[in-house]
Structures are given as structure tokens and as C-alpha cells.
């Protein structure tokens, strides 16, 4: 059985090429496209069709890429499984320069319902942590903004308990609750941050200035624990 992997980066805008090489070394066909991190990104723009000849198709993403991966798993019937690093349980808004907000994603031309960010929130940390922003914004989250994770066949969630970008463990636990009848695995390390480091990877440094939490040792511990789970899912 052949497996194709669509690998989606997060808001850094930098493809996870180290991760792609690790997966390719295990015999998987991997696409790691650079995508434009902006608002109303068409989910159909990700190149799933280029992997459709495989027996099994897995979408793997980090942070905003995990948000996209879970949406693709829920909305595109070609996807067999999702691996989500620092996942979100919701579709989020993106801020525009004019102060308005738009959905992060569209599907079949229509913007998806989203949780608007609370623009009155201010970080008290330096560099800024945004977990408080996401928790506060969820107080007015529309029900339709939940990612319909119940539709995905298999899900593996990888999260750090010290994530300072958004509350990834809380999101992972919510996803698992909503998928109580389906195959869901969570790998979590309490003192890891937003960016897990798999064995053979170097820590990623690209992206805007912000607190991401964790330490290199803890982030590597999370990656080490996640790696066998990833290989098991890919080989299922």
C-alpha cells in the first residue's frame, strides 16, 4: 500500500523541509508546498490531487497548517487521516489592515464560519503570548466555527502543554471529546511548546516575534514521543 503525505507549514510561511525529508526517508511520497498565509485561503488550492494516485492520503500540518489539515480531513473525502501538530478545534479569523476580519479559509468558494478575534485584548508579555487572546475570543465563538472533526477517519494530535501561541492541548482534548466514537490519539508533553521537533529535525526559527513556549529539550521530547505514533498512522 502506498501513502502520500501533504505537509502544511504554519504561519511562519516556511515549508517544513526537514520533516519532509524524514518522511521521504521512510518511503512516503511527500508534498510540502509553500502557501500564502493570508485570509480566505481556498482549501481546494492545496495540491491533494497530485497525491490522489496513492492508496492512502494523509494530511499533516502545524498550527495554522493543522487547522487546514483538519478541515481538509473533514471536508475532502479523499483524505484518510490527519496528523495535527499544535491543532485548533476552530476556524479562526484573520485581521486585515483596515481593521476588519475575514475567515482564514474558503471551501467551494464560500468563506467558512469563523471565530472573530477579540481586538480589545492586549498581551502583557514580551515577547507576546497569544493564548489569552484565543481563550477570550472563544467566549463569543459561533457553533458553526467548530471544525467538524467527527467526519475524519483517523486523527493524531500532537501538542505541548506550555504552548504560548494558542491553547493547543485544550483544543486537542476538545477534538478528542467530539470524536469519542472514532480513532483519535493525543501525544502531549506538559513542558513542550508550540513547535515539536521530530528526531532528525532542527528547531524551526522562522516566523513573527512571539512567545512559543517550551524548551528545545522539551520540544524534542514531544517530537520523539510523536514520531512512532506518526509512523504507525502512516503505515495503517
C-alpha positions as CSV (number, residue, x, y, z in Angstrom):
1,X,0.0,0.0,0.0
2,X,1.4,3.4,-1.0
3,X,0.9,6.5,1.1
4,X,1.0,10.2,0.1
5,X,1.5,12.9,2.6
6,X,0.5,16.6,2.2
7,X,2.7,18.5,4.6
8,X,1.4,22.0,5.5
9,X,3.5,24.6,7.3
10,X,2.1,27.2,9.8
11,X,2.2,31.0,9.9
12,X,5.9,31.2,9.5
13,X,5.4,30.7,5.8
14,X,8.3,28.3,5.6
15,X,7.8,24.7,4.4
16,X,8.9,22.0,6.8
17,X,11.6,20.6,4.5
18,X,13.4,18.7,7.3
19,X,10.2,17.0,8.2
20,X,9.5,16.2,4.5
21,X,13.0,14.6,4.2
22,X,12.4,12.4,7.3
23,X,9.1,11.2,5.9
24,X,10.6,10.6,2.4
25,X,13.4,8.5,4.0
26,X,10.7,6.2,5.4
27,X,9.4,5.7,1.9
28,X,6.5,8.1,1.7
29,X,5.7,10.5,-1.1
30,X,5.6,14.0,0.4
31,X,4.4,17.3,-0.9
32,X,5.4,20.3,1.2
33,X,4.0,23.3,-0.7
34,X,4.6,26.9,0.3
35,X,1.2,28.5,0.7
36,X,0.3,32.2,1.1
37,X,-0.6,32.7,4.8
38,X,-3.5,35.2,4.5
39,X,-7.2,35.3,4.8
40,X,-9.8,33.3,2.8
41,X,-7.3,30.7,1.5
42,X,-9.2,28.2,-0.7
43,X,-8.8,24.8,0.8
44,X,-9.0,23.4,-2.7
45,X,-5.8,25.2,-3.5
46,X,-3.7,22.6,-1.6
47,X,-2.4,20.0,-4.1
48,X,-4.2,16.9,-2.9
49,X,-4.8,15.9,-6.5
50,X,-1.1,15.4,-7.0
51,X,-1.2,12.6,-4.4
52,X,-4.5,11.1,-5.3
53,X,-2.9,8.1,-7.1
54,X,-1.8,6.7,-3.7
55,X,-3.8,4.1,-1.8
56,X,-3.8,6.3,1.3
57,X,-3.7,10.0,1.7
58,X,-2.6,11.7,4.9
59,X,-2.6,15.5,5.6
60,X,-0.1,16.6,8.2
61,X,0.0,20.2,9.4
62,X,1.4,22.5,12.1
63,X,-0.6,25.4,13.8
64,X,-2.5,27.2,11.0
65,X,-1.4,24.3,8.8
66,X,-3.0,22.0,11.3
67,X,-6.2,24.0,11.1
68,X,-6.2,23.5,7.3
69,X,-5.3,19.8,7.7
70,X,-8.2,19.1,10.0
71,X,-10.6,21.0,7.7
72,X,-9.3,19.1,4.6
73,X,-9.8,15.8,6.5
74,X,-13.4,16.8,7.4
75,X,-14.4,18.2,4.0
76,X,-12.5,16.3,1.4
77,X,-13.4,12.6,1.2
78,X,-10.1,11.7,-0.4
79,X,-8.3,12.3,2.9
80,X,-7.8,9.1,5.0
81,X,-6.1,10.5,8.1
82,X,-4.8,13.8,9.7
83,X,-1.7,14.5,11.8
84,X,-2.1,17.8,13.5
85,X,0.8,19.5,15.4
86,X,-0.4,22.2,17.8
87,X,-4.0,21.8,16.5
88,X,-7.0,24.1,16.6
89,X,-10.6,22.9,17.1
90,X,-12.0,26.0,15.4
91,X,-11.8,28.1,12.3
92,X,-10.3,31.5,13.2
93,X,-10.5,34.9,11.7
94,X,-7.6,36.8,10.2
95,X,-7.0,40.5,10.7
96,X,-6.9,42.8,7.7
97,X,-5.1,46.1,7.6
98,X,-8.4,48.1,7.6
99,X,-9.2,46.6,11.0
100,X,-11.8,44.1,9.7
101,X,-11.6,40.4,10.0
102,X,-12.2,37.6,7.4
103,X,-12.3,33.9,7.6
104,X,-9.0,32.1,7.3
105,X,-10.4,29.6,4.7
106,X,-12.9,29.1,2.0
107,X,-14.5,25.9,0.8
108,X,-16.2,25.7,-2.6
109,X,-15.9,29.5,-2.9
110,X,-17.7,30.2,0.3
111,X,-15.8,31.6,3.4
112,X,-16.1,29.2,6.3
113,X,-17.7,30.5,9.6
114,X,-15.0,31.7,12.0
115,X,-14.3,32.8,15.5
116,X,-13.5,36.6,15.4
117,X,-10.5,37.6,17.4
118,X,-11.2,40.0,20.3
119,X,-9.5,43.2,19.2
120,X,-9.7,44.7,22.7
121,X,-7.3,42.0,24.1
122,X,-3.7,43.0,24.8
123,X,-0.8,40.9,25.7
124,X,1.1,41.7,28.9
125,X,4.1,39.5,27.9
126,X,7.2,40.4,26.0
127,X,7.6,38.7,23.5
128,X,3.8,38.4,23.3
129,X,1.9,35.2,24.1
130,X,-1.5,34.8,22.5
131,X,-3.1,32.0,24.4
132,X,-5.2,34.6,26.3
133,X,-6.4,36.1,23.1
134,X,-7.7,32.8,21.8
135,X,-9.3,31.8,25.1
136,X,-11.0,35.2,25.4
137,X,-12.2,35.2,21.8
138,X,-13.8,31.7,22.3
139,X,-16.3,33.3,24.6
140,X,-18.2,34.5,21.5
141,X,-17.4,31.6,19.2
142,X,-20.3,30.7,16.9
143,X,-21.1,27.0,16.9
144,X,-20.6,26.8,13.1
145,X,-16.9,27.8,13.6
146,X,-16.1,24.4,15.1
147,X,-14.1,22.2,12.7
148,X,-16.3,19.2,12.0
149,X,-13.7,16.7,13.2
150,X,-16.2,14.0,13.7
151,X,-16.1,13.4,9.9
152,X,-12.4,12.5,9.8
153,X,-11.5,8.8,9.7
154,X,-8.2,8.9,11.8
155,X,-6.7,11.7,13.8
156,X,-3.3,12.1,15.6
157,X,-2.9,15.2,17.7
158,X,0.5,16.4,18.9
159,X,0.5,19.3,21.5
160,X,2.7,20.9,24.1
161,X,1.3,21.8,27.5
162,X,3.4,25.0,27.6
163,X,2.2,26.3,24.1
164,X,2.2,30.1,24.3
165,X,0.7,30.7,20.9
166,X,-2.7,29.1,21.4
167,X,-4.1,26.5,23.9
168,X,-3.3,23.5,21.7
169,X,-3.8,20.9,24.5
170,X,-7.2,22.3,25.2
171,X,-8.1,22.2,21.5
172,X,-6.7,18.7,21.2
173,X,-8.8,17.5,24.2
174,X,-11.9,19.1,22.7
175,X,-11.3,17.4,19.4
176,X,-10.9,14.1,21.1
177,X,-14.2,14.6,23.1
178,X,-16.1,15.4,19.9
179,X,-14.6,12.3,18.3
180,X,-15.4,9.9,21.2
181,X,-16.6,7.2,18.8
182,X,-13.6,7.4,16.4
183,X,-9.9,6.7,16.3
184,X,-8.1,9.7,17.9
185,X,-4.7,9.7,19.5
186,X,-3.1,12.6,21.5
187,X,0.6,12.9,22.2
188,X,1.3,15.6,24.8
189,X,4.4,16.7,26.8
190,X,3.5,19.2,29.6
191,X,6.6,21.4,29.3
192,X,6.8,21.4,25.5
193,X,5.8,24.5,23.5
194,X,4.2,25.2,20.1
195,X,6.8,23.6,17.9
196,X,7.6,19.9,18.3
197,X,10.9,18.8,17.0
198,X,11.0,15.3,15.4
199,X,14.1,13.1,15.6
200,X,16.5,14.4,12.9
201,X,14.9,17.8,12.7
202,X,16.4,21.2,13.7
203,X,14.2,23.6,15.7
204,X,12.3,26.0,13.4
205,X,13.1,29.7,13.9
206,X,11.1,31.4,11.2
207,X,8.0,33.5,11.9
208,X,7.0,36.7,13.6
209,X,8.3,37.6,17.0
210,X,6.2,35.9,19.7
211,X,6.4,33.6,22.7
212,X,6.1,30.0,21.7
213,X,6.7,28.3,25.0
214,X,8.6,25.1,25.8
215,X,12.4,24.5,25.6
216,X,14.4,22.8,22.9
217,X,14.8,19.7,25.2
218,X,11.0,19.5,25.9
219,X,10.1,20.2,22.2
220,X,12.4,17.4,21.2
221,X,10.9,15.1,23.8
222,X,7.5,15.8,22.3
223,X,8.8,15.0,18.8
224,X,10.4,11.8,20.0
225,X,7.2,10.6,21.5
226,X,5.2,11.6,18.5
227,X,7.4,10.0,15.8
228,X,6.5,6.3,16.4
229,X,2.8,7.3,16.5
230,X,3.2,9.1,13.2
231,X,4.8,6.1,11.6
232,X,2.1,3.8,12.9
233,X,-0.6,6.0,11.5
234,X,1.1,6.4,8.1
235,X,1.5,2.6,7.9
236,X,-2.0,1.8,9.0
